[in-house]
Amino acid sequence: MTEISQDMLDMGTRARAAANLLASATSKAKTQALMAAADALDATRADVLAANAQDMVAGREKGLSSAMLDRLLLDDARIDGICAALRAIAAQDDPVGAVMAEWDRPSGLHIQRVRTPLGVIGVIFESRPNVTADAGALCLKAGNAVILRGGSESVHSSRTIHAALVAGLRAAGLPEDAIQLVQTTDRAAVADMLRMVEHIDVIVPRGGKGLVGLVQREARVPVFAHLEGICHVYVDVAADPAKARAVVVNAKTRRTGICGAAECLLLHRDIVNTLGAEIIADLAAAGVELRVGEGLQHLPGTTPASPDDFGREFLDMILAVAVVDDVAGAIAHIQRFGSSHTEAIITEDDSAAAEFFARLDSAILMRNASTQFADGGEFGLGGEIGIATGKMHARGPVGAEQLTSFKYLVTGDGTVRA
């Protein structure tokens, strides 16, 4: 095993020291830091756009896919969105110190379970520069220090956004080491972070299957992650046609490169030649390549699916489509091919929806809504550090509250145990 570089060990030491200070930082100071960071980002947007233009040129030269380039792109509207997310996170209640439960014991002890920061969080991400702001802000809100390692694709954009976050920390009198950005694009830094068990308390990977798989295989530090976003939409026999057509097209086409994009459409057998055919036509008209299973290949604009099209994350204008007999068939298909990320049912039948919600165990289940809402900002969390599909500690969009643990505060009055 190679030694961890001195630069990364130094970052870890500084992050731990910052985390010790942040654990008792006031809510006012954290809010001030985030508001000042939003103002700094707004004021330096010309620098951010210029840096992003460099990254976009390099990305095209590198041959990044259209979905990856879309993830990388920043424009005025997206910078407005990042600033809004920073302010939304600032406005949220501080989770640190919140009393989760409290009770008295016959012994005379009064016990409270209260939220406490995790400590130091490592975030490893690829091409989305907005993760720099979302992750930095959410970690700070929850009293954690963070070490950010962005991909080489977004290096210039991430540096300018990070500078705004540091300006916010400085304005609030908080340690600037609370939000650190790894400056090197050397992949050895990633390997170092995965082994820094004395310096990092949890790793959050944000990126494609290759990155997340690597982190899950190699990390000695605990990980919050999802490997793939193989999201399904099931259109039930009791679906409202207008809702179904709108939701399915949006779930697939709004942004194909995000983990909440629909990758598989399931149609109840009884609607194949009616509502199902209309939805297929809508998708084909929108430019979606439709890879369909048995019972659908007679519909215009479709091509036969291969076996590996199901259970696949396309991140592109491609959709797998299958016929199922009923809600139980949809559930069975999702249990076989899904990735425990996000699934949606389109139905007016309460019992079908209840069965869908009860029997599936994905992190996010939706009814009559687009899977594109699988996002911390849309959940009212201000942003997200990622989507977690595991079952230990964090699940779904990981906001500030899920970046805390808890401790017990026990008060007695000279109380001794018999």
PEPE-V708974 format. One record per residue. N is the residue number from 0. RES is the residue in three letters. PHI is phi in whole degrees, -180 to 180 (999 if undefined). Layout:
N_RES_PHI / N_RES_PHI
//
This chain:
0_MET_999 / 1_THR_-74 / 2_GLU_-73 / 3_ILE_-73 / 4_SER_-63 / 5_GLN_-65 / 6_ASP_-61 / 7_MET_-71 / 8_LEU_-62 / 9_ASP_-64 / 10_MET_-61 / 11_GLY_-64 / 12_THR_-63 / 13_ARG_-68 / 14_ALA_-64 / 15_ARG_-64 / 16_ALA_-64 / 17_ALA_-65 / 18_ALA_-62 / 19_ASN_-63 / 20_LEU_-76 / 21_LEU_-66 / 22_ALA_-57 / 23_SER_-115 / 24_ALA_-66 / 25_THR_-75 / 26_SER_-59 / 27_LYS_-61 / 28_ALA_-66 / 29_LYS_-66 / 30_THR_-63 / 31_GLN_-60 / 32_ALA_-63 / 33_LEU_-72 / 34_MET_-66 / 35_ALA_-67 / 36_ALA_-64 / 37_ALA_-62 / 38_ASP_-64 / 39_ALA_-65 / 40_LEU_-66 / 41_ASP_-61 / 42_ALA_-71 / 43_THR_-110 / 44_ARG_-61 / 45_ALA_-62 / 46_ASP_-66 / 47_VAL_-63 / 48_LEU_-65 / 49_ALA_-66 / 50_ALA_-65 / 51_ASN_-66 / 52_ALA_-61 / 53_GLN_-61 / 54_ASP_-65 / 55_MET_-66 / 56_VAL_-61 / 57_ALA_-64 / 58_GLY_-65 / 59_ARG_-66 / 60_GLU_-64 / 61_LYS_-78 / 62_GLY_83 / 63_LEU_-61 / 64_SER_-68 / 65_SER_-61 / 66_ALA_-65 / 67_MET_-68 / 68_LEU_-66 / 69_ASP_-65 / 70_ARG_-64 / 71_LEU_-78 / 72_LEU_-65 / 73_LEU_-119 / 74_ASP_-137 / 75_ASP_-59 / 76_ALA_-65 / 77_ARG_-73 / 78_ILE_-66 / 79_ASP_-56 / 80_GLY_-65 / 81_ILE_-65 / 82_CYS_-61 / 83_ALA_-64 / 84_ALA_-65 / 85_LEU_-60 / 86_ARG_-71 / 87_ALA_-67 / 88_ILE_-66 / 89_ALA_-59 / 90_ALA_-79 / 91_GLN_-73 / 92_ASP_-64 / 93_ASP_-74 / 94_PRO_-74 / 95_VAL_-69 / 96_GLY_88 / 97_ALA_-64 / 98_VAL_-84 / 99_MET_-81 / 100_ALA_-163 / 101_GLU_-152 / 102_TRP_-161 / 103_ASP_-110 / 104_ARG_-111 / 105_PRO_-56 / 106_SER_-69 / 107_GLY_101 / 108_LEU_-77 / 109_HIS_-108 / 110_ILE_-119 / 111_GLN_-123 / 112_ARG_-106 / 113_VAL_-124 / 114_ARG_-75 / 115_THR_-140 / 116_PRO_-61 / 117_LEU_-73 / 118_GLY_128 / 119_VAL_-118 / 120_ILE_-114 / 121_GLY_-105 / 122_VAL_-118 / 123_ILE_-115 / 124_PHE_-138 / 125_GLU_-103 / 126_SER_-91 / 127_ARG_-92 / 128_PRO_-66 / 129_ASN_-63 / 130_VAL_-61 / 131_THR_-54 / 132_ALA_-74 / 133_ASP_-59 / 134_ALA_-67 / 135_GLY_-60 / 136_ALA_-69 / 137_LEU_-68 / 138_CYS_-62 / 139_LEU_-62 / 140_LYS_-57 / 141_ALA_-91 / 142_GLY_77 / 143_ASN_-102 / 144_ALA_-85 / 145_VAL_-140 / 146_ILE_-112 / 147_LEU_-103 / 148_ARG_-127 / 149_GLY_-84 / 150_GLY_-76 / 151_SER_-62 / 152_GLU_-62 / 153_SER_-112 / 154_VAL_-59 / 155_HIS_-72 / 156_SER_-62 / 157_SER_-63 / 158_ARG_-64 / 159_THR_-71 / 160_ILE_-68 / 161_HIS_-61 / 162_ALA_-60 / 163_ALA_-68 / 164_LEU_-64 / 165_VAL_-65 / 166_ALA_-61 / 167_GLY_-66 / 168_LEU_-59 / 169_ARG_-63 / 170_ALA_-64 / 171_ALA_-95 / 172_GLY_73 / 173_LEU_-99 / 174_PRO_-62 / 175_GLU_-67 / 176_ASP_-75 / 177_ALA_-65 / 178_ILE_-129 / 179_GLN_-112 / 180_LEU_-117 / 181_VAL_-64 / 182_GLN_-83 / 183_THR_-80 / 184_THR_-98 / 185_ASP_-64 / 186_ARG_-66 / 187_ALA_-61 / 188_ALA_-64 / 189_VAL_-65 / 190_ALA_-59 / 191_ASP_-62 / 192_MET_-60 / 193_LEU_-68 / 194_ARG_-113 / 195_MET_-86 / 196_VAL_-67 / 197_GLU_-86 / 198_HIS_-117 / 199_ILE_-123 / 200_ASP_-92 / 201_VAL_-156 / 202_ILE_-110 / 203_VAL_-121 / 204_PRO_-90 / 205_ARG_-124 / 206_GLY_170 / 207_GLY_-78 / 208_LYS_-59 / 209_GLY_-63 / 210_LEU_-65 / 211_VAL_-64 / 212_GLY_-61 / 213_LEU_-59 / 214_VAL_-62 / 215_GLN_-65 / 216_ARG_-76 / 217_GLU_-101 / 218_ALA_-70 / 219_ARG_-97 / 220_VAL_-88 / 221_PRO_-55 / 222_VAL_-127 / 223_PHE_-105 / 224_ALA_-163 / 225_HIS_-130 / 226_LEU_-79 / 227_GLU_-145 / 228_GLY_-108 / 229_ILE_-91 / 230_CYS_-92 / 231_HIS_-112 / 232_VAL_-123 / 233_TYR_-106 / 234_VAL_-100 / 235_ASP_-82 / 236_VAL_-62 / 237_ALA_-98 / 238_ALA_-73 / 239_ASP_-76 / 240_PRO_-58 / 241_ALA_-64 / 242_LYS_-63 / 243_ALA_-62 / 244_ARG_-64 / 245_ALA_-68 / 246_VAL_-67 / 247_VAL_-64 / 248_VAL_-63 / 249_ASN_-66 / 250_ALA_-61 / 251_LYS_-89 / 252_THR_-104 / 253_ARG_-55 / 254_ARG_-144 / 255_THR_-78 / 256_GLY_-92 / 257_ILE_-101 / 258_CYS_-71 / 259_GLY_-91 / 260_ALA_-71 / 261_ALA_-66 / 262_GLU_-117 / 263_CYS_-147 / 264_LEU_-108 / 265_LEU_-115 / 266_LEU_-115 / 267_HIS_-62 / 268_ARG_-55 / 269_ASP_-76 / 270_ILE_-113 / 271_VAL_-54 / 272_ASN_-93 / 273_THR_-118 / 274_LEU_-61 / 275_GLY_-59 / 276_ALA_-63 / 277_GLU_-66 / 278_ILE_-65 / 279_ILE_-59 / 280_ALA_-64 / 281_ASP_-60 / 282_LEU_-67 / 283_ALA_-62 / 284_ALA_-66 / 285_ALA_-82 / 286_GLY_94 / 287_VAL_-84 / 288_GLU_-81 / 289_LEU_-105 / 290_ARG_-104 / 291_VAL_-112 / 292_GLY_-87 / 293_GLU_-62 / 294_GLY_90 / 295_LEU_-127 / 296_GLN_-74 / 297_HIS_-83 / 298_LEU_-81 / 299_PRO_-61 / 300_GLY_82 / 301_THR_-117 / 302_THR_-130 / 303_PRO_-63 / 304_ALA_-78 / 305_SER_-93 / 306_PRO_-56 / 307_ASP_-86 / 308_ASP_-76 / 309_PHE_-92 / 310_GLY_81 / 311_ARG_-124 / 312_GLU_-96 / 313_PHE_-81 / 314_LEU_52 / 315_ASP_-158 / 316_MET_-80 / 317_ILE_-134 / 318_LEU_-139 / 319_ALA_-86 / 320_VAL_-134 / 321_ALA_-137 / 322_VAL_-98 / 323_VAL_-128 / 324_ASP_-75 / 325_ASP_-171 / 326_VAL_-62 / 327_ALA_-64 / 328_GLY_-66 / 329_ALA_-63 / 330_ILE_-62 / 331_ALA_-62 / 332_HIS_-63 / 333_ILE_-66 / 334_GLN_-63 / 335_ARG_-80 / 336_PHE_-110 / 337_GLY_-77 / 338_SER_-122 / 339_SER_65 / 340_HIS_-94 / 341_THR_-143 / 342_GLU_-134 / 343_ALA_-129 / 344_ILE_-118 / 345_ILE_-109 / 346_THR_-163 / 347_GLU_-102 / 348_ASP_-92 / 349_ASP_-62 / 350_SER_-69 / 351_ALA_-65 / 352_ALA_-64 / 353_ALA_-63 / 354_GLU_-66 / 355_PHE_-60 / 356_PHE_-69 / 357_ALA_-76 / 358_ARG_-93 / 359_LEU_-95 / 360_ASP_-125 / 361_SER_-70 / 362_ALA_-64 / 363_ILE_-133 / 364_LEU_-123 / 365_MET_-128 / 366_ARG_-127 / 367_ASN_56 / 368_ALA_-148 / 369_SER_-71 / 370_THR_-64 / 371_GLN_-66 / 372_PHE_-80 / 373_ALA_-74 / 374_ASP_-158 / 375_GLY_-60 / 376_GLY_-62 / 377_GLU_-72 / 378_PHE_-86 / 379_GLY_86 / 380_LEU_-92 / 381_GLY_85 / 382_GLY_-172 / 383_GLU_-149 / 384_ILE_-91 / 385_GLY_158 / 386_ILE_-107 / 387_ALA_-108 / 388_THR_-111 / 389_GLY_-74 / 390_LYS_-115 / 391_MET_-99 / 392_HIS_77 / 393_ALA_-103 / 394_ARG_-152 / 395_GLY_72 / 396_PRO_-62 / 397_VAL_-92 / 398_GLY_-101 / 399_ALA_-60 / 400_GLU_-61 / 401_GLN_-78 / 402_LEU_-94 / 403_THR_-120 / 404_SER_-111 / 405_PHE_-150 / 406_LYS_-138 / 407_TYR_-103 / 408_LEU_-108 / 409_VAL_-118 / 410_THR_-118 / 411_GLY_-123 / 412_ASP_-141 / 413_GLY_71 / 414_THR_-73 / 415_VAL_-123 / 416_ARG_-92 / 417_ALA_-69
//
